[in-house]
Amino acid sequence: MIIYTDIVSGDEVLSDTFNIKEVDGIFYECDCRKYLKKGGEDFQLEGANPSAEDAADDEGGEGEAVMVHDIEDQFRLVWLKSEEGMKPSKDAFKSHLKTYMKKVLTKLTEKGAPAETIDAFKKGAPAGVKKILSNYDNYDVLMGTSMDGDAMHILIDFRDDGVTPYALLWKHGLEEVKV
C-alpha cells in the first residue's frame, strides 16, 4: 500500500486505495464517496469487547449524523467550511498558493528531485493555479491534520453529473510512502 504525504507538512492525505488519475501533469485527481457518518462513530475491531466504562457512556441514542467525504474521514482532514467563515477568500487562497509553490519548489530541491521533475512543476504550476482560481467558488477546501496554513489544501468538487465528488491534489506536493 502507498500512502501519500504532504511534502510540506508530512500529513497523510491520500492512498493508493483511491483510483488516482494524473491530470495536466501537475495534479492528482481521485473520485470520492460521500456518506452519512454518525457523530462520535469510531471503528471497532470485529469481536472486540467494549470496556465497562464505554458501556456506561452508551445511552443508546443515534447521535448526530453528518455527511463526510471518504477522503476527509479516512485521513482526518479538516474541512474549511464557508458557512463557518473558515474557507479562505479567493485572494487569500491565491496568496496561499504563491507561498505553497515556493515551499514545494524548495522541498523538491532539498530532496534532490530530478531536474525534469522540477522543470515540470515550474512549467505546469502557473496553469494549475489559473485552473484552480477560475473554479475556486465550486471547491470545498480541506487541510491536513496538522492545520499547517502553508501546506497543501485538498480541493473537493463534483463531476459533471453533479453527484460524484472528486479530490484535487498537487502531484509534486506529495511524497510516496510504502507501508
Phi, psi and chi 1 to 4 in degrees:
 res  aa     phi    psi   chi1   chi2   chi3   chi4
   1 MET       -  142.9  176.2 -179.7 -158.7      -
   2 ILE  -115.6  127.5  -62.5  173.8      -      -
   3 ILE  -105.7  135.9  -58.9  -74.1      -      -
   4 TYR  -102.4  125.0  -65.2   88.6      -      -
   5 THR  -109.9  152.1   59.4      -      -      -
   6 ASP   -69.1  127.2 -178.1  -24.5      -      -
   7 ILE   -66.0  -23.4 -161.5  169.0      -      -
   8 VAL   -87.9  -50.5  174.8      -      -      -
   9 SER   -98.5  -22.0   68.9      -      -      -
  10 GLY    84.2    0.9      -      -      -      -
  11 ASP   -66.3  140.1  -68.1  -24.3      -      -
  12 GLU   -76.9  126.8  -65.7  179.1   -5.2      -
  13 VAL  -129.8  -10.5  -65.6      -      -      -
  14 LEU  -162.3  157.1 -174.9   63.7      -      -
  15 SER  -142.1  167.2   73.2      -      -      -
  16 ASP   -76.7    4.8   64.0   -7.3      -      -
  17 THR   -73.5  -17.9   58.9      -      -      -
  18 PHE   -88.7  150.7  -71.0   84.8      -      -
  19 ASN   -80.5   99.1 -176.1   16.3      -      -
  20 ILE   -95.3  131.5  -57.5  168.2      -      -
  21 LYS  -122.3  139.1  -61.7  175.1 -160.6  152.1
  22 GLU   -83.5  135.7 -172.9  176.1  -43.2      -
  23 VAL  -126.2  127.3  177.4      -      -      -
  24 ASP    57.5   18.2  -58.4  -29.1      -      -
  25 GLY    70.1    4.0      -      -      -      -
  26 ILE  -127.9  -23.6 -165.1   84.7      -      -
  27 PHE  -117.7  156.4  -65.6  115.1      -      -
  28 TYR  -110.7  137.6  -79.5  149.5      -      -
  29 GLU  -125.9  138.8 -146.1  177.0   67.9      -
  30 CYS  -144.5  138.6   64.9      -      -      -
  31 ASP   -70.4  146.1  -74.8  -18.7      -      -
  32 CYS  -121.7  173.4  -57.8      -      -      -
  33 ARG  -120.7  150.2  -80.8 -172.4  -41.5  115.6
  34 LYS  -117.0  133.4 -153.7  166.7 -176.6 -177.7
  35 TYR  -147.6  166.1   56.9   89.4      -      -
  36 LEU   -88.0  123.6 -161.5   60.5      -      -
  37 LYS  -117.7  128.9  179.9  179.0  179.0 -178.1
  38 LYS   -71.6  141.1  -67.1  179.1 -175.9  172.0
  39 GLY   -58.3  137.7      -      -      -      -
  40 GLY    72.7    7.6      -      -      -      -
  41 GLU   -78.2  122.1 -176.8  177.7  -85.1      -
  42 ASP  -126.8  156.0  -80.9  -36.7      -      -
  43 PHE   -71.4  153.8   73.1   90.9      -      -
  44 GLN  -136.2  131.6 -177.9  175.5  -27.4      -
  45 LEU   -62.7  140.7  -64.9  174.3      -      -
  46 GLU   -61.1  132.3 -170.5  174.0  -36.9      -
  47 GLY    85.5   -2.5      -      -      -      -
  48 ALA   -70.8  148.4      -      -      -      -
  49 ASN  -109.1  110.2 -166.5    2.2      -      -
  50 PRO   -62.3  146.9   15.7  -21.4      -      -
  51 SER   -71.8  165.8   67.4      -      -      -
  52 ALA   -63.3  -35.4      -      -      -      -
  53 GLU   -64.8  -42.5  -62.1   97.2   44.3      -
  54 ASP   -63.1  -39.9  -69.8  -15.8      -      -
  55 ALA   -64.7  -34.6      -      -      -      -
  56 ALA   -69.0  -30.8      -      -      -      -
  57 ASP   -76.9  -18.0  -69.7  -19.0      -      -
  58 ASP   -76.6  113.0 -172.9   12.0      -      -
  59 GLU   -94.9    1.7  -62.7  173.2    4.4      -
  60 GLY    79.4    3.5      -      -      -      -
  61 GLY   -80.6  162.5      -      -      -      -
  62 GLU   -74.0  -33.2  -67.4  -90.1  -32.8      -
  63 GLY    80.3  168.6      -      -      -      -
  64 GLU   -81.5  133.9 -176.0  179.7  -30.4      -
  65 ALA  -106.0  140.8      -      -      -      -
  66 VAL  -131.4  151.4  -66.9      -      -      -
  67 MET   -82.7  131.4  -69.0  -62.0  -71.6      -
  68 VAL  -133.9  156.0  -64.5      -      -      -
  69 HIS   -88.4  145.1  -61.3  -76.0      -      -
  70 ASP   -60.5  -37.3   55.3   -6.3      -      -
  71 ILE   -66.5  -37.2 -168.0  169.2      -      -
  72 GLU   -64.1  -45.4  168.2 -169.6    4.0      -
  73 ASP   -72.2  -44.2 -169.8   34.8      -      -
  74 GLN   -64.6  -37.6 -168.4  170.8   -3.2      -
  75 PHE  -107.7    9.9  -63.4  102.2      -      -
  76 ARG    53.1   44.8  -66.6 -175.7  170.7   89.2
  77 LEU   -73.4  152.6  -58.4  177.5      -      -
  78 VAL  -104.3  122.2 -179.8      -      -      -
  79 TRP   -85.7  121.5 -170.5   -2.7      -      -
  80 LEU   -88.2   90.7  -54.9  178.2      -      -
  81 LYS   -80.1  136.5  -63.2 -177.3  179.5 -178.8
  82 SER   -61.1  -44.6  -60.9      -      -      -
  83 GLU   -66.1  -18.2   54.1  -86.1    6.0      -
  84 GLU   -97.5    3.1  -65.3  172.9    4.0      -
  85 GLY    73.2   18.3      -      -      -      -
  86 MET   -95.5  -22.1  -66.5 -174.3   63.1      -
  87 LYS   -69.8  126.6 -178.8  178.1  177.9 -178.4
  88 PRO   -63.6  150.3   -1.7    6.1      -      -
  89 SER   -66.8  165.3   68.0      -      -      -
  90 LYS   -59.8  -41.7 -168.5  173.7 -173.2  176.0
  91 ASP   -66.4  -40.8  -72.2  -23.5      -      -
  92 ALA   -65.2  -38.2      -      -      -      -
  93 PHE   -69.4  -36.7 -164.4   71.2      -      -
  94 LYS   -60.9  -42.1 -176.3  177.2 -178.5  179.2
  95 SER   -64.6  -41.7  174.9      -      -      -
  96 HIS   -59.6  -43.6  156.3   74.5      -      -
  97 LEU   -61.7  -38.5  -73.8  174.5      -      -
  98 LYS   -61.4  -47.0  -74.9 -179.2 -176.8  177.5
  99 THR   -63.2  -44.1  -56.8      -      -      -
 100 TYR   -62.4  -44.3  177.5   69.7      -      -
 101 MET   -58.3  -43.2  -63.9  -63.7  123.6      -
 102 LYS   -63.0  -42.7  -71.1  176.9 -173.2  171.9
 103 LYS   -65.2  -41.4  -71.9 -157.1  176.3 -107.7
 104 VAL   -64.0  -45.0  168.9      -      -      -
 105 LEU   -59.9  -42.4 -169.1   55.4      -      -
 106 THR   -62.3  -45.9  -59.0      -      -      -
 107 LYS   -64.5  -41.4  -69.8  -74.4 -173.1  179.4
 108 LEU   -61.6  -41.9  -71.6  172.7      -      -
 109 THR   -66.1  -45.4  -54.6      -      -      -
 110 GLU   -60.3  -38.2  -74.9  174.6    1.2      -
 111 LYS   -82.8   -1.1  -68.0 -177.2 -178.0  -77.6
 112 GLY    72.4   36.5      -      -      -      -
 113 ALA   -61.9  147.4      -      -      -      -
 114 PRO   -58.4  150.1  -16.9   25.1      -      -
 115 ALA   -57.7  -35.0      -      -      -      -
 116 GLU   -63.3  -37.7  -53.1   86.0   51.2      -
 117 THR   -66.6  -46.3  -58.2      -      -      -
 118 ILE   -63.9  -42.9  -66.9  172.7      -      -
 119 ASP   -63.9  -40.3  -70.5  -16.7      -      -
 120 ALA   -63.2  -39.9      -      -      -      -
 121 PHE   -65.0  -48.8  175.8   69.1      -      -
 122 LYS   -60.1  -39.2  -74.4  179.9  179.3  178.1
 123 LYS   -73.0  -40.3 -176.7 -179.9  175.5 -168.5
 124 GLY   -88.0  -22.3      -      -      -      -
 125 ALA   -58.8  -46.7      -      -      -      -
 126 PRO   -59.5  -40.7  -24.9   34.2      -      -
 127 ALA   -67.3  -35.7      -      -      -      -
 128 GLY   -64.4  -44.1      -      -      -      -
 129 VAL   -61.4  -44.4  168.4      -      -      -
 130 LYS   -61.6  -42.3 -173.4  175.8  178.3 -179.1
 131 LYS   -61.5  -45.3  176.1 -179.7  179.4  173.3
 132 ILE   -64.6  -49.7  -72.2  171.3      -      -
 133 LEU   -64.9  -30.9  -66.9  176.4      -      -
 134 SER   -70.3  -20.8   68.3      -      -      -
 135 ASN  -119.3   13.7 -165.9   35.9      -      -
 136 TYR   -56.1  -39.2 -176.5   70.1      -      -
 137 ASP   -62.3  -24.1  -67.0  -24.2      -      -
 138 ASN   -84.0  -16.0  -68.1  -24.3      -      -
 139 TYR   -83.6  143.0  -70.9  118.7      -      -
 140 ASP   -92.1  140.4  -70.3  -29.3      -      -
 141 VAL  -112.5  129.2 -179.5      -      -      -
 142 LEU  -125.9  151.9  -66.1   92.4      -      -
 143 MET  -124.1  160.1  -69.1  178.0   71.8      -
 144 GLY   -70.0  171.4      -      -      -      -
 145 THR   -63.4  -25.6   54.8      -      -      -
 146 SER   -73.1  -16.5   70.5      -      -      -
 147 MET    57.2   33.5  -67.8  -69.2  -69.8      -
 148 ASP   -74.1  112.9 -177.8  -15.3      -      -
 149 GLY   -63.0  -21.6      -      -      -      -
 150 ASP   -90.9   -7.4  -68.6  -21.6      -      -
 151 ALA   -83.5  179.9      -      -      -      -
 152 MET   -64.2  138.8 -177.6 -175.6  -53.8      -
 153 HIS  -105.6  126.3  -72.4   47.7      -      -
 154 ILE   -86.5  131.3  -64.8   86.9      -      -
 155 LEU  -107.7  135.3  -56.0  172.8      -      -
 156 ILE  -119.0  131.1  -53.3  -88.7      -      -
 157 ASP  -137.2 -179.9 -164.2    3.5      -      -
 158 PHE  -115.1  144.4  -73.4   86.2      -      -
 159 ARG   -63.6  174.9  -60.2 -101.4 -179.7 -126.7
 160 ASP   -60.0  -23.4  -68.5  -23.7      -      -
 161 ASP   -72.4  -11.9   63.6    8.2      -      -
 162 GLY    75.5    3.2      -      -      -      -
 163 VAL  -118.1  -38.4  177.5      -      -      -
 164 THR   -88.0  113.4  -51.1      -      -      -
 165 PRO   -79.2  150.8   23.9  -26.5      -      -
 166 TYR  -140.0  151.7   69.8   93.2      -      -
 167 ALA  -104.4  144.7      -      -      -      -
 168 LEU  -121.1  123.7 -171.1   67.7      -      -
 169 LEU  -132.3  149.6  -59.5   96.4      -      -
 170 TRP   -74.2  119.6  -70.0   92.6      -      -
 171 LYS   -58.1  -47.0  171.1 -173.8  166.3 -176.6
 172 HIS   -75.9  -10.5  -62.6   92.2      -      -
 173 GLY   -91.9    9.3      -      -      -      -
 174 LEU  -116.9  147.9  -64.2  172.0      -      -
 175 GLU  -124.8  131.8 -168.1  168.8   44.4      -
 176 GLU   -80.9  134.9  -69.3 -176.6   13.6      -
 177 VAL  -129.1  116.5  178.6      -      -      -
 178 LYS   -83.7  130.7  -68.6 -174.8 -179.9 -176.6
 179 VAL  -123.6      -  -74.9      -      -      -
